[in-house]
Amino acid sequence: MKLKQLSLFLENKPGALTRPCQLLAQAKINIHTLSLADTQQFGILRLVMRDWEKAKQVLEKGGCVVKVTDVVAIEVPDRPGGLVEILTVLEQAKINVEYMYAFTLKNENRGVLVFRFDDPDQAIALLQTKTINVLDSVDLYERLEAGK
């Protein structure tokens, strides 16, 4: 149920983002989704892709410092209040959302969001008891590659 996410610290300067993207492109590794956050001195590039192990090797060989973290992909109703319903379930159980970002993938009337929780196993167990669809990596990557 957990996905592996690669996080890279980048200097906040022109070209810093191009290098890791270029390394992955040259290795024919497709980035399924990403997030970029910044401060004045550095940025954090977060990447999700199917072949994360190969991507990690390629990036490290190219001089990048890479951290692997667990994230969770959740289907969220694509309508006003859909996200609030999920956040309310998490808040009531006192599960902290450290950050989140979206996939471009949509399935019928549901979007897919990536969540980083302080306790991903607890979050997955809770969400499943509330019949909230937590996607496993096989289902997610098959949908992405099928364009659904």
N, CA, C and O of each residue as an XYZ file, in Angstrom:
592
protein
N       0.810     -1.203      0.000
C       0.000      0.000      0.000
C       0.855      1.270      0.000
O       0.412      2.321     -0.462
N       2.076      1.168      0.518
C       2.939      2.343      0.527
C       3.713      2.410     -0.781
O       4.081      1.390     -1.364
N       3.945      3.620     -1.216
C       4.780      3.874     -2.387
C       6.105      4.429     -1.921
O       6.193      5.019     -0.844
N       7.125      4.247     -2.717
C       8.426      4.838     -2.416
C       8.531      6.163     -3.168
O       8.221      6.254     -4.356
N       8.969      7.164     -2.456
C       9.168      8.500     -3.013
C      10.642      8.852     -2.856
O      11.241      8.587     -1.814
N      11.217      9.441     -3.879
C      12.586      9.926     -3.800
C      12.552     11.422     -3.526
O      11.807     12.162     -4.169
N      13.358     11.863     -2.571
C      13.470     13.284     -2.248
C      14.909     13.718     -2.481
O      15.849     13.048     -2.055
N      15.069     14.846     -3.163
C      16.382     15.395     -3.461
C      16.440     16.831     -2.978
O      15.500     17.597     -3.191
N      17.526     17.201     -2.334
C      17.748     18.593     -1.978
C      18.460     19.244     -3.147
O      19.468     18.728     -3.629
N      17.942     20.377     -3.606
C      18.519     21.093     -4.728
C      18.853     22.516     -4.309
O      18.119     23.139     -3.542
N      19.963     23.019     -4.821
C      20.253     24.431     -4.608
C      19.193     25.252     -5.321
O      18.712     24.868     -6.388
N      18.835     26.369     -4.737
C      17.841     27.239     -5.353
C      18.566     28.174     -6.322
O      18.819     29.339     -6.015
N      18.899     27.624     -7.518
C      19.595     28.394     -8.543
C      19.218     27.839     -9.910
O      18.784     26.692    -10.009
N      19.376     28.629    -10.956
C      19.020     28.163    -12.299
C      19.762     26.872    -12.666
O      20.964     26.745    -12.433
N      19.038     25.936    -13.234
C      19.621     24.687    -13.704
C      19.621     23.554    -12.698
O      19.828     22.401    -13.077
N      19.396     23.847    -11.431
C      19.450     22.798    -10.406
C      18.354     21.747    -10.617
O      18.574     20.565    -10.350
N      17.203     22.160    -11.084
C      16.105     21.230    -11.324
C      16.324     20.413    -12.601
O      15.896     19.262    -12.695
N      16.988     21.019    -13.568
C      17.194     20.353    -14.857
C      18.043     19.092    -14.716
O      17.739     18.068    -15.328
N      19.096     19.160    -13.921
C      20.049     18.049    -13.820
C      19.393     16.720    -13.432
O      19.560     15.750    -14.170
N      18.663     16.616    -12.328
C      18.072     15.306    -12.008
C      17.034     14.859    -13.037
O      16.923     13.668    -13.328
N      16.288     15.790    -13.578
C      15.303     15.430    -14.601
C      15.996     14.908    -15.851
O      15.519     13.975    -16.499
N      17.117     15.516    -16.178
C      17.910     15.098    -17.339
C      18.482     13.691    -17.121
O      18.451     12.858    -18.027
N      18.995     13.435    -15.935
C      19.541     12.113    -15.619
C      18.475     11.028    -15.765
O      18.737      9.964    -16.325
N      17.289     11.300    -15.265
C      16.198     10.330    -15.362
C      15.749     10.142    -16.806
O      15.469      9.017    -17.222
N      15.678     11.214    -17.569
C      15.284     11.118    -18.977
C      16.288     10.287    -19.758
O      15.901      9.445    -20.569
N      17.567     10.514    -19.522
C      18.610      9.756    -20.215
C      18.545      8.268    -19.874
O      18.888      7.422    -20.700
N      18.105      7.953    -18.660
C      17.964      6.561    -18.232
C      16.601      5.983    -18.619
O      16.292      4.840    -18.280
N      15.792      6.765    -19.322
C      14.454      6.350    -19.779
C      13.526      6.009    -18.612
O      12.741      5.064    -18.680
N      13.635      6.798    -17.542
C      12.772      6.616    -16.367
C      11.717      7.710    -16.378
O      12.035      8.899    -16.388
N      10.458      7.291    -16.375
C       9.339      8.220    -16.418
C       8.957      8.663    -15.008
O       8.759      7.834    -14.120
N       8.856      9.959    -14.816
C       8.383     10.518    -13.547
C       6.860     10.549    -13.610
O       6.288     11.174    -14.503
N       6.198      9.874    -12.665
C       4.733      9.854    -12.675
C       4.137     11.081    -12.014
O       3.114     11.593    -12.469
N       4.749     11.553    -10.968
C       4.320     12.795    -10.344
C       5.488     13.357     -9.550
O       6.431     12.648     -9.197
N       5.392     14.653     -9.281
C       6.461     15.303     -8.530
C       5.924     16.506     -7.791
O       4.838     17.015     -8.069
N       6.723     16.938     -6.843
C       6.424     18.142     -6.087
C       7.742     18.861     -5.872
O       8.777     18.229     -5.662
N       7.701     20.176     -5.926
C       8.891     20.974     -5.673
C       8.520     22.053     -4.667
O       7.615     22.854     -4.897
N       9.234     22.059     -3.550
C       9.039     23.082     -2.524
C      10.347     23.828     -2.384
O      11.417     23.269     -2.625
N      10.264     25.096     -1.992
C      11.507     25.856     -1.937
C      11.610     26.730     -0.696
O      10.620     27.058     -0.042
N      12.851     27.090     -0.404
C      13.180     28.135      0.548
C      14.149     29.045     -0.211
O      14.356     28.850     -1.408
N      14.733     30.012      0.444
C      15.654     30.895     -0.269
C      16.916     30.180     -0.716
O      17.447     30.482     -1.785
N      17.416     29.225      0.088
C      18.673     28.582     -0.241
C      18.539     27.265     -1.000
O      19.409     26.942     -1.808
N      17.492     26.506     -0.768
C      17.393     25.194     -1.396
C      15.941     24.839     -1.672
O      15.012     25.481     -1.183
N      15.780     23.795     -2.471
C      14.471     23.242     -2.752
C      14.470     21.757     -2.458
O      15.527     21.132     -2.376
N      13.293     21.196     -2.301
C      13.148     19.754     -2.141
C      12.305     19.256     -3.305
O      11.141     19.629     -3.453
N      12.905     18.419     -4.117
C      12.217     17.797     -5.238
C      11.786     16.410     -4.789
O      12.612     15.590     -4.386
N      10.483     16.154     -4.862
C       9.940     14.847     -4.491
C       9.396     14.184     -5.747
O       8.641     14.790     -6.508
N       9.789     12.933     -5.955
C       9.461     12.219     -7.190
C       8.854     10.853     -6.886
O       9.275     10.164     -5.956
N       7.859     10.474     -7.684
C       7.303      9.128     -7.617
C       7.381      8.548     -9.021
O       6.915      9.146     -9.992
N       7.981      7.372     -9.099
C       8.067      6.654    -10.363
C       8.060      5.161    -10.086
O       8.355      4.725     -8.974
N       7.724      4.385    -11.100
C       7.631      2.928    -10.934
C       8.989      2.351    -10.537
O       9.078      1.633     -9.540
N      10.024      2.640    -11.275
C      11.338      2.038    -11.049
C      12.192      2.939    -10.160
O      13.226      3.455    -10.584
N      11.741      3.114     -8.923
C      12.403      4.044     -8.013
C      13.809      3.586     -7.637
O      14.682      4.419     -7.396
N      14.041      2.268     -7.581
C      15.372      1.780     -7.221
C      16.402      2.151     -8.288
O      17.498      2.616     -7.972
N      16.039      1.942     -9.548
C      16.930      2.323    -10.643
C      17.124      3.839    -10.650
O      18.236      4.329    -10.845
N      16.039      4.574    -10.436
C      16.118      6.034    -10.414
C      17.065      6.504     -9.316
O      17.863      7.417     -9.529
N      16.979      5.890     -8.160
C      17.864      6.254     -7.050
C      19.322      6.033     -7.437
O      20.170      6.891     -7.192
N      19.611      4.895     -8.033
C      20.980      4.597     -8.459
C      21.479      5.613     -9.490
O      22.599      6.115     -9.390
N      20.639      5.904    -10.472
C      21.007      6.857    -11.527
C      21.283      8.237    -10.936
O      22.277      8.877    -11.276
N      20.409      8.683    -10.062
C      20.562     10.010     -9.463
C      21.801     10.088     -8.568
O      22.542     11.071     -8.607
N      22.018      9.055     -7.770
C      23.198      9.061     -6.901
C      24.485      9.007     -7.725
O      25.462      9.688     -7.410
N      24.477      8.204     -8.766
C      25.645      8.134     -9.653
C      25.915      9.492    -10.302
O      27.061      9.842    -10.585
N      24.838     10.251    -10.533
C      24.944     11.586    -11.118
C      25.270     12.676    -10.107
O      25.295     13.855    -10.460
N      25.521     12.299     -8.855
C      25.939     13.265     -7.848
C      24.838     13.811     -6.961
O      25.085     14.725     -6.174
N      23.640     13.283     -7.065
C      22.527     13.763     -6.241
C      22.490     12.998     -4.920
O      22.841     11.820     -4.861
N      22.063     13.678     -3.873
C      21.807     13.039     -2.593
C      20.318     12.721     -2.576
O      19.477     13.609     -2.721
N      20.005     11.439     -2.396
C      18.623     10.970     -2.512
C      18.180     10.323     -1.211
O      18.896      9.504     -0.633
N      16.995     10.700     -0.758
C      16.381     10.077      0.412
C      15.115      9.363     -0.052
O      14.351      9.907     -0.850
N      14.894      8.156      0.442
C      13.697      7.383      0.100
C      12.738      7.445      1.281
O      13.121      7.178      2.421
N      11.483      7.801      0.997
C      10.461      7.843      2.039
C       9.210      7.118      1.555
O       8.987      6.964      0.355
N       8.401      6.679      2.513
C       7.128      6.045      2.192
C       6.041      7.100      2.104
O       5.935      7.980      2.958
N       5.235      6.997      1.050
C       4.062      7.842      0.885
C       2.876      6.946      0.556
O       3.043      5.761      0.270
N       1.687      7.514      0.599
C       0.457      6.753      0.392
C      -0.380      7.471     -0.665
O      -0.604      8.677     -0.570
N      -0.838      6.728     -1.667
C      -1.720      7.293     -2.701
C      -3.162      6.938     -2.356
O      -3.497      5.778     -2.120
N      -3.994      7.954     -2.333
C      -5.383      7.785     -1.915
C      -6.302      8.382     -2.977
O      -6.055      9.472     -3.491
N      -7.363      7.647     -3.293
C      -8.389      8.215     -4.160
C      -9.235      9.178     -3.343
O      -9.663      8.868     -2.231
N      -9.466     10.347     -3.917
C     -10.225     11.395     -3.234
C     -11.379     11.804     -4.138
O     -11.171     12.041     -5.328
N     -12.587     11.891     -3.599
C     -13.708     12.331     -4.431
C     -13.416     13.698     -5.058
O     -13.047     14.643     -4.361
N     -13.585     13.790     -6.369
C     -13.308     15.022     -7.101
C     -14.569     15.884     -7.132
O     -15.262     15.987     -8.145
N     -14.833     16.495     -5.987
C     -15.985     17.382     -5.837
C     -15.731     18.262     -4.618
O     -14.888     17.933     -3.783
N     -16.438     19.355     -4.510
C     -16.252     20.205     -3.332
C     -16.475     19.409     -2.041
O     -17.502     18.751     -1.876
N     -15.510     19.478     -1.141
C     -15.614     18.789      0.134
C     -15.034     17.388      0.150
O     -14.936     16.780      1.216
N     -14.641     16.853     -1.016
C     -14.096     15.494     -1.072
C     -12.837     15.340     -0.235
O     -12.697     14.368      0.508
N     -11.932     16.282     -0.350
C     -10.706     16.239      0.432
C     -10.986     16.447      1.919
O     -10.354     15.821      2.769
N     -11.936     17.329      2.227
C     -12.281     17.604      3.624
C     -12.746     16.330      4.328
O     -12.425     16.121      5.498
N     -13.493     15.483      3.633
C     -13.971     14.236      4.234
C     -12.802     13.370      4.690
O     -12.832     12.813      5.788
N     -11.789     13.256      3.864
C     -10.625     12.434      4.199
C      -9.804     13.091      5.300
O      -9.357     12.420      6.230
N      -9.607     14.387      5.198
C      -8.837     15.096      6.225
C      -9.521     15.015      7.588
O      -8.853     14.923      8.617
N     -10.842     15.049      7.592
C     -11.596     14.948      8.849
C     -11.382     13.587      9.504
O     -11.191     13.503     10.717
N     -11.415     12.523      8.705
C     -11.161     11.172      9.225
C      -9.770     11.118      9.853
O      -9.601     10.580     10.947
N      -8.783     11.673      9.167
C      -7.410     11.668      9.679
C      -7.274     12.514     10.943
O      -6.615     12.114     11.903
N      -7.907     13.686     10.930
C      -7.828     14.587     12.086
C      -8.461     13.949     13.323
O      -7.905     14.030     14.418
N      -9.614     13.319     13.150
C     -10.288     12.697     14.293
C      -9.438     11.597     14.918
O      -9.531     11.344     16.120
N      -8.607     10.940     14.104
C      -7.726      9.889     14.614
C      -6.357     10.448     15.018
O      -5.460      9.701     15.411
N      -6.214     11.766     14.915
C      -4.966     12.452     15.283
C      -3.767     11.976     14.455
O      -2.655     11.844     14.967
N      -4.017     11.721     13.163
C      -2.947     11.352     12.241
C      -2.507     12.617     11.521
O      -3.319     13.322     10.921
N      -1.228     12.890     11.587
C      -0.684     14.105     11.004
C      -0.351     13.922      9.527
O       0.280     12.937      9.143
N      -0.778     14.876      8.704
C      -0.389     14.944      7.304
C       0.817     15.870      7.234
O       0.700     17.066      7.499
N       1.971     15.326      6.879
C       3.172     16.143      6.789
C       3.162     16.985      5.519
O       3.529     18.160      5.543
N       2.741     16.380      4.409
C       2.540     17.116      3.164
C       1.757     16.236      2.204
O       1.568     15.045      2.451
N       1.306     16.827      1.114
C       0.570     16.086      0.098
C       0.690     16.798     -1.234
O       0.966     17.996     -1.289
N       0.482     16.055     -2.299
C       0.448     16.627     -3.641
C      -0.335     15.690     -4.542
O      -0.635     14.562     -4.151
N      -0.666     16.136     -5.731
C      -1.601     15.396     -6.576
C      -0.929     14.701     -7.749
O       0.108     15.136     -8.249
N      -1.549     13.611     -8.172
C      -1.255     12.976     -9.451
C      -2.139     13.642    -10.493
O      -3.175     14.216    -10.160
N      -1.737     13.568    -11.734
C      -2.619     14.040    -12.802
C      -3.657     12.969    -13.132
O      -4.596     13.224    -13.886
N      -3.493     11.799    -12.582
C      -4.401     10.685    -12.790
C      -5.763     10.976    -12.174
O      -5.866     11.454    -11.044
N      -6.806     10.677    -12.948
C      -8.167     10.746    -12.434
C      -8.864      9.459    -12.807
O      -8.657      8.930    -13.898
N      -9.684      8.955    -11.917
C     -10.449      7.746    -12.173
C     -11.909      8.066    -11.899
O     -12.315      8.245    -10.751
N     -12.691      8.136    -12.968
C     -14.095      8.506    -12.879
C     -14.223      9.836    -12.137
O     -13.706     10.847    -12.614
N     -14.887      9.865    -11.005
C     -15.065     11.116    -10.267
C     -14.136     11.200     -9.058
O     -14.490     11.769     -8.025
N     -12.950     10.629     -9.204
C     -11.999     10.624     -8.107
C     -10.630     11.047     -8.621
O     -10.192     10.646     -9.699
N      -9.974     11.869     -7.814
C      -8.593     12.223     -8.082
C      -7.699     11.371     -7.205
O      -8.182     10.655     -6.328
N      -6.396     11.444     -7.436
C      -5.452     10.692     -6.620
C      -4.466     11.674     -6.012
O      -3.840     12.463     -6.720
N      -4.335     11.617     -4.700
C      -3.390     12.459     -3.979
C      -2.346     11.590     -3.302
O      -2.632     10.469     -2.883
N      -1.140     12.116     -3.199
C      -0.053     11.468     -2.477
C       0.048     12.147     -1.118
O       0.122     13.372     -1.029
N       0.049     11.343     -0.065
C       0.150     11.859      1.297
C       1.408     11.321      1.957
O       1.766     10.156      1.785
N       2.066     12.171      2.702
C       3.158     11.749      3.590
C       2.618     11.922      5.002
O       2.328     13.033      5.445
N       2.489     10.784      5.705
C       1.980     10.771      7.074
C       3.117     10.541      8.051
O       4.141      9.958      7.694
N       2.937     10.998      9.284
C       3.940     10.691     10.309
C       3.904      9.201     10.649
O       4.915      8.654     11.088
N       2.769      8.536     10.457
C       2.644      7.098     10.678
C       1.826      6.502      9.525
O       0.609      6.358      9.643
N       2.488      6.153      8.407
C       1.733      5.685      7.240
C       0.951      4.396      7.477
O      -0.144      4.237      6.938
N       1.494      3.468      8.279
C       0.769      2.215      8.532
C      -0.539      2.460      9.278
O      -1.565      1.861      8.956
N      -0.500      3.335     10.266
C      -1.720      3.675     11.010
C      -2.721      4.371     10.093
O      -3.920      4.103     10.159
N      -2.225      5.265      9.236
C      -3.113      5.977      8.320
C      -3.778      5.010      7.345
O      -4.980      5.112      7.100
N      -3.021      4.083      6.792
C      -3.581      3.102      5.852
C      -4.657      2.267      6.535
O      -5.746      2.092      5.989
N      -4.360      1.755      7.717
C      -5.344      0.931      8.446
C      -6.626      1.711      8.702
O      -7.723      1.191      8.502
N      -6.491      2.952      9.142
C      -7.666      3.782      9.414
C      -8.465      4.028      8.140
O      -9.681      3.836      8.132
N      -7.813      4.442      7.081
C      -8.503      4.761      5.831
C      -9.244      3.551      5.288
O     -10.355      3.678      4.773
N      -8.639      2.392      5.400
C      -9.297      1.182      4.910
C     -10.544      0.848      5.726
O     -11.522      0.344      5.173
N     -10.527      1.120      7.025
C     -11.730      0.858      7.828
C     -12.862      1.807      7.456
O     -14.033      1.505      7.686
N     -12.513      2.953      6.882
C     -13.517      3.943      6.464
C     -13.856      3.796      4.982
O     -14.468      4.686      4.392
N     -13.460      2.677      4.384
C     -13.661      2.373      2.959
C     -13.147      3.472      2.028
O     -13.744      3.749      0.988
N     -12.048      4.084      2.411
C     -11.364      5.050      1.546
C     -10.314      4.262      0.777
O      -9.515      3.542      1.377
N     -10.311      4.392     -0.543
C      -9.456      3.577     -1.383
C      -8.006      4.036     -1.330
O      -7.656      5.100     -1.841
N      -7.174      3.215     -0.705
C      -5.732      3.413     -0.699
C      -5.197      2.542     -1.819
O      -5.398      1.327     -1.817
N      -4.520      3.155     -2.774
C      -4.050      2.430     -3.944
C      -2.736      1.720     -3.657
O      -1.836      2.286     -3.036
N      -2.633      0.475     -4.112
C      -1.333     -0.170     -4.018
C      -0.528      0.180     -5.272
O      -1.084      0.660     -6.260
N       0.756     -0.059     -5.224
C       1.620      0.395     -6.320
C       1.277     -0.267     -7.639
O       1.347      0.386     -8.680
N       0.907     -1.545     -7.634
C       0.580     -2.238     -8.878
C      -0.625     -1.582     -9.544
O      -0.582     -1.262    -10.731
N      -1.693     -1.382     -8.785
C      -2.904     -0.755     -9.321
C      -2.619      0.658     -9.816
O      -3.058      1.041    -10.901
N      -1.895      1.421     -9.031
C      -1.597      2.799     -9.388
C      -0.804      2.882    -10.680
O      -1.179      3.626    -11.586
N       0.288      2.131    -10.782
C       1.143      2.214    -11.975
C       0.448      1.651    -13.207
O       0.671      2.134    -14.317
N      -0.394      0.635    -13.025
C      -1.169      0.120    -14.168
C      -2.135      1.179    -14.673
O      -2.279      1.365    -15.881
N      -2.797      1.875    -13.757
C      -3.716      2.954    -14.158
C      -2.964      4.074    -14.871
O      -3.415      4.583    -15.898
N      -1.812      4.453    -14.315
C      -1.024      5.531    -14.925
C      -0.617      5.171    -16.336
O      -0.725      5.991    -17.248
N      -0.154      3.963    -16.519
C       0.314      3.550    -17.844
C      -0.829      3.356    -18.822
O      -0.637      3.477    -20.032
N      -2.027      3.054    -18.306
C      -3.194      2.913    -19.163
C      -3.862      4.263    -19.422
O      -4.734      4.381    -20.283
N      -3.439      5.282    -18.663
C      -4.037      6.617    -18.830
C      -5.401      6.745    -18.213
O      -6.188      7.587    -18.646
N      -5.719      5.936    -17.210
C      -7.042      5.974    -16.550
C      -6.909      6.523    -15.162
O      -7.903      6.635    -14.444
